[in-house]
Amino acid sequence: MLNDRDALLRQLHELRSEHRDLDTVIVRLIETGPLDQLHLQRLKKRKLMLKDEIAKLESRLIPDSIA
């Protein structure tokens, strides 16, 4: 069980890091002039997919609580 949790935490860390990196890339792409809209759209879509995956992993890590 602990190994599964460690693996999930490691994957969560990697996804968060990639999400931050994409954010930086998107900002720089917007700031540097002529925009490739298709490339920008693909980066934003990837970032959104990462956000969804992060949310799924976080929900798996949080134990169900009985109210």
N, C-alpha and C positions, 0 to 999 in steps of 0.2 A: 504493500500500500504506500509506503513512504517513497519507494522508487517511482511509483506512478505520479505521486504528488511532485516529487523533484523534477520529473520529466515535464510535467505540465507547467511548473514554474519556470523552467528553463525555456520552454517554447513561448510562454507568455512574455518573458523578457526579450526574446529575439523578435517577436512580433511588434512589441512596443518600440523597440529600437528601429526597426524598419519603418514603422509608422512615423516616427520623429524624423528619420532621414528623408522620407518622401515629402514631409512638410517643408523641410529645408530646401529640397530640390524644387518644389513647386513655387515657393516664394522667390527663389533666385531666377527661375525661368520667367516668372512674371516681371521681375525687375529689370532683366537684361535686354528687353526689347524684342524684336519681332517675335510674336508668339506663334508657335505651332499648336494650333487649337486642338488638333487630334491627339498630339502627344500629351498635352496638358490634360485633356479629358481622360486619357488612359491612366495617367498618374493619379488623378483624383479618384477614378473608379477603383484602382488598386488600393488606395488609401482607405476608401470606404469599406472594401472587402476585408482589409486588415482590422479595421475597427470592429466589424461584426465578429470576426474570428476571436479577437481579444475579449469581447463581451461573452462569447460562448465559453471560452476557457475560464474566465473569471467566475462565471456561474457554476462551472464544474468544481471549482476550487472552494467555493463557499458552501459549507454544509447546510443541508436543509434544516430549517428550524421549525419546531412544532409550536404554533402559536397558542 
